[in-house]
Amino acid sequence: QKSSGADGERLREAANINKSLSTLG
């Protein structure tokens, strides 16, 4: 459960960064 949560959080962060980069790009 802990690992799953960390993975999800990391994935969400990556998606957020990607979104930000796309917007800035």
A tleap script that builds the chain and sets N, CA, C and O, in Angstrom:
source leaprc.protein.ff14SB
mol = sequence {
  NGLN LYS SER SER GLY ALA ASP GLY GLU ARG
  LEU ARG GLU ALA ALA ASN ILE ASN LYS SER
  LEU SER THR LEU CGLY
}
set mol.1.N position { 0.847 -1.203 0.000 }
set mol.1.CA position { 0.000 0.000 0.000 }
set mol.1.C position { 0.883 1.254 0.000 }
set mol.1.O position { 0.653 2.192 -0.763 }
set mol.2.N position { 1.893 1.248 0.870 }
set mol.2.CA position { 2.773 2.406 0.945 }
set mol.2.C position { 3.491 2.612 -0.397 }
set mol.2.O position { 3.582 3.728 -0.909 }
set mol.3.N position { 3.994 1.505 -0.945 }
set mol.3.CA position { 4.708 1.589 -2.225 }
set mol.3.C position { 3.764 2.104 -3.308 }
set mol.3.O position { 4.128 2.977 -4.097 }
set mol.4.N position { 2.548 1.556 -3.340 }
set mol.4.CA position { 1.569 1.958 -4.353 }
set mol.4.C position { 1.305 3.459 -4.254 }
set mol.4.O position { 1.263 4.157 -5.267 }
set mol.5.N position { 1.131 3.943 -3.040 }
set mol.5.CA position { 0.856 5.363 -2.845 }
set mol.5.C position { 2.015 6.207 -3.343 }
set mol.5.O position { 1.808 7.216 -4.017 }
set mol.6.N position { 3.233 5.798 -3.014 }
set mol.6.CA position { 4.409 6.559 -3.441 }
set mol.6.C position { 4.488 6.574 -4.962 }
set mol.6.O position { 4.766 7.610 -5.567 }
set mol.7.N position { 4.243 5.416 -5.577 }
set mol.7.CA position { 4.290 5.336 -7.040 }
set mol.7.C position { 3.257 6.271 -7.655 }
set mol.7.O position { 3.556 7.004 -8.597 }
set mol.8.N position { 2.057 6.243 -7.126 }
set mol.8.CA position { 1.000 7.098 -7.654 }
set mol.8.C position { 1.364 8.569 -7.519 }
set mol.8.O position { 1.145 9.367 -8.431 }
set mol.9.N position { 1.925 8.914 -6.359 }
set mol.9.CA position { 2.290 10.312 -6.128 }
set mol.9.C position { 3.376 10.742 -7.111 }
set mol.9.O position { 3.326 11.835 -7.676 }
set mol.10.N position { 4.355 9.863 -7.304 }
set mol.10.CA position { 5.455 10.187 -8.219 }
set mol.10.C position { 4.917 10.340 -9.642 }
set mol.10.O position { 5.307 11.245 -10.379 }
set mol.11.N position { 4.009 9.429 -10.005 }
set mol.11.CA position { 3.439 9.462 -11.353 }
set mol.11.C position { 2.668 10.768 -11.545 }
set mol.11.O position { 2.749 11.407 -12.594 }
set mol.12.N position { 1.928 11.146 -10.518 }
set mol.12.CA position { 1.122 12.377 -10.595 }
set mol.12.C position { 2.052 13.582 -10.732 }
set mol.12.O position { 1.778 14.505 -11.500 }
set mol.13.N position { 3.152 13.564 -9.981 }
set mol.13.CA position { 4.111 14.672 -10.057 }
set mol.13.C position { 4.685 14.765 -11.463 }
set mol.13.O position { 4.798 15.851 -12.031 }
set mol.14.N position { 5.045 13.611 -12.013 }
set mol.14.CA position { 5.616 13.579 -13.372 }
set mol.14.C position { 4.606 14.150 -14.362 }
set mol.14.O position { 4.964 14.935 -15.240 }
set mol.15.N position { 3.350 13.755 -14.219 }
set mol.15.CA position { 2.305 14.238 -15.128 }
set mol.15.C position { 2.160 15.754 -14.985 }
set mol.15.O position { 1.987 16.468 -15.974 }
set mol.16.N position { 2.233 16.230 -13.752 }
set mol.16.CA position { 2.103 17.672 -13.509 }
set mol.16.C position { 3.242 18.422 -14.181 }
set mol.16.O position { 3.025 19.449 -14.824 }
set mol.17.N position { 4.458 17.906 -14.028 }
set mol.17.CA position { 5.637 18.547 -14.632 }
set mol.17.C position { 5.486 18.550 -16.151 }
set mol.17.O position { 5.751 19.555 -16.811 }
set mol.18.N position { 5.057 17.411 -16.694 }
set mol.18.CA position { 4.869 17.304 -18.149 }
set mol.18.C position { 3.863 18.349 -18.618 }
set mol.18.O position { 4.062 19.010 -19.637 }
set mol.19.N position { 2.787 18.486 -17.863 }
set mol.19.CA position { 1.730 19.441 -18.215 }
set mol.19.C position { 2.313 20.861 -18.189 }
set mol.19.O position { 2.067 21.657 -19.095 }
set mol.20.N position { 3.080 21.162 -17.151 }
set mol.20.CA position { 3.672 22.494 -17.013 }
set mol.20.C position { 4.608 22.768 -18.183 }
set mol.20.O position { 4.581 23.848 -18.774 }
set mol.21.N position { 5.436 21.777 -18.511 }
set mol.21.CA position { 6.385 21.950 -19.617 }
set mol.21.C position { 5.623 22.186 -20.913 }
set mol.21.O position { 5.997 23.044 -21.713 }
set mol.22.N position { 4.559 21.427 -21.118 }
set mol.22.CA position { 3.764 21.565 -22.348 }
set mol.22.C position { 3.175 22.974 -22.421 }
set mol.22.O position { 3.157 23.597 -23.482 }
set mol.23.N position { 2.696 23.463 -21.282 }
set mol.23.CA position { 2.095 24.794 -21.250 }
set mol.23.C position { 3.151 25.864 -21.523 }
set mol.23.O position { 2.903 26.823 -22.254 }
set mol.24.N position { 4.337 25.688 -20.924 }
set mol.24.CA position { 5.410 26.667 -21.107 }
set mol.24.C position { 5.965 26.588 -22.523 }
set mol.24.O position { 6.259 27.604 -23.153 }
set mol.25.N position { 6.102 25.347 -23.011 }
set mol.25.CA position { 6.671 25.123 -24.347 }
set mol.25.C position { 5.967 25.994 -25.381 }
set mol.25.O position { 6.306 25.946 -26.563 }
savepdb mol mol.pdb
quit
